Amino acid sequence: MVKILALRYAFSNQNRHRRSSIRIATGIIFCVFALNVVISFMVGLQDQRFKTIREYQSYDAIIDVNNDNIDQLFEKLVHNDFKVYKFSEVPAIVSTKSSVPIFATIRAFDSQNASNLPYESVSGQLFDKGVTISYKNAVSSYLHVNQEINLVILKRGNTVPVVSMSVDSTISGIYSTPVADFNSTYFFMDRAQLLKYAPNTETKLAVYGDVNNLKSIVGNLGNVNTWKDQNQSLFAAMKLEQALMYLTLSLMSIIVLVHLGSSSKNLLDLKRKEIAILRVMGLGKKDIMNVFIIQALIIVSVGVLIGSALSLVFLLNGANMINILNTLTNHSVAVFSIPLALNFSIMSVFAIAIPIIIITYIISYSGAKSLLKNDGMEILINE
């Protein structure tokens, strides 16, 4: 009996307040959909940013190691299924007769195994005898492959901390990555060539792999700096941004829940006469309360389920939808050309759905309880 009445008061055609129920459910659908999509998009963007930084700039970890131990540690890490690359870095100034000097860091790898690195070659050969510059610097400074350049290397001195060394070189290649800051400040070179210019330069290890056990494997052979250690300021800023995002969405959710509470209360007020009739017919207060609580939960659950389903469909097919729009607009809209980063988490769905259902239960319970304090006949007379 209670369940039948609850269904009748939810979406049944026999319910004269059916439109109010549909409006409440529709509001919840759009609320759940928007919250799921925004959270997935923001988390996806952050994850994508961290992924590109780890892949191109800081790797999963960089190990500072003494040159006497580097070969031993290299073999040890390879044996433990890590991808490892030897590299050296020095600050440098690159200039030509017609361009403004570019202040950068030269990162030099061994050319024989550098082909497995993720850097995309735009033109020429990467890690060759010359210098590989970024596509961004090539465009901004009008540089091209095989162009002669002057390279001022700031190397470690024997008696002073830094000594400058000027050498003539050529641009051997142009590379590109999705990390704009990296493109602006890093050039590449073959490590053997760099060590000829600056033999005292330290060699480091770039490591791809699970860093959780890396420090125990490395031991005293070197100092491990994970990608989080290298990007502490950025990581902290991203975490703050994420916290502010959740705070903003929480405030939005509170506004929606207040509206939901007001709508539910109004819906209960509209049913005062029906509540009175049920009481006069002999239905107990507990059963009447259960009718309207179940009714509210049905309306909200339908909204939550449909909203979650729509958000799931969008998040699973959003990238394809954007590609279709990009094609239909003939690639003329810049927004549609940006890769859509989405990170769908079932936990975020529950984090949104459960508070909505709990608050609905509390509002329905308190509203029905306050209405049942009045006498049924008195309500009918006043109505």
C-alpha positions, 0 to 999 in steps of 0.5 A: 500500500505504502509503495503504491501510494509513493509511486502514485505521488511520484510520476504517475499520471494520476498525480495532479502535481506530476509536473512539480515532480518532473521539474525537481527530477530535471533539475537534479539531472542537470545538476548531477550531469554538470558536476560530474562533467566539470569534476572529470574535466578539471581532474583530467586537465591536471592529470594530463599536465602532470603526465606531460611534465613527467614524460618530457621534462622531469621523467618519473625521477632524476637520479644525481649519481657520482660518475664512479657509480653511474654504470653500476647503478644504470645496470641495476635499474635496467635489471629491475625493468626501469627505462633509464637514460644517461644525460648531462645538463649545462646552461648555455646561450645560443645566438646568431648574427641576426637573432637575439640571444636565447638563454637555455639549458642544454640537455645532452643524451647518448645518441645511440639510445635516445631514439626511444625518448618521447621527443617529436622530431619536427625537422633534422636529427635529434641528439646529433653533433649539432644543437637541437632547438625547439620549434617554438624558438625556431619560429620566434628567432627565425632559425632553421636546420643546418644554420650556423650558431654561436654557442656559449656554454657555462661549464664548471671550472677547476678553480672557479664555479663557472667558466664560459666557453664559446664554440661554433656549431650548427642546428642539427634538428628541431623538436617539439613537445606539449610542454610550453615551458620546456620548449622555451628553455631546453635544447638537446645535444649528443652527450659525447659532444657536450662532454668534449666541450665541458668534461667536468659536467655531471652525468645524471640518470633519467628514469621511467618506472614505478618510483615507489621502490626506486629509493630502496633500489638506488640506496646510497649509490645516488640521490633520487628526485621524483617528479613531485620533488622537482615540481613541488611548487607546481604540484602544490599550486595544482593541489590548491587549485583542485581544493578551490575547485571542489570548494566552488563546486560544493558551494554550487551544490549547496545552492542546488540542494537549498533549491531542492529543499525548497521545491520538496517543501513546496511539493509537500505543502501542496499535498496537505489536503491529500495527507489529511484525507489519508489520515481521515481514511485511517492510514497511520502517521508512520505509513503516511510519512513513509509514503512521502519520504519514498516518493521524494527518494524516487524522484531524486533517485530517478534524477541522480540515475539519469544524470549519472548515465548522461554524464557517463555517456558524455565522458566516454564519447566526449572526445569523439563528439568534439572531433565530429564538431571539429570536422563539421566546423572545418577545424575553424573553431580553436576550442574544438581543436584542443584535446579533451582531457576527461578523467571519469571516476565512479567515486565522484559519482557516489560523492555527488549522489549520496549527499543529494539522497541523504539531504532529500531524506532529511528534508522529506522526513522533517517536512512530513513530520511537521505536516502530520502535527496538524489534525486531519479534519482541521486541515480539510476544514481550512482547505 
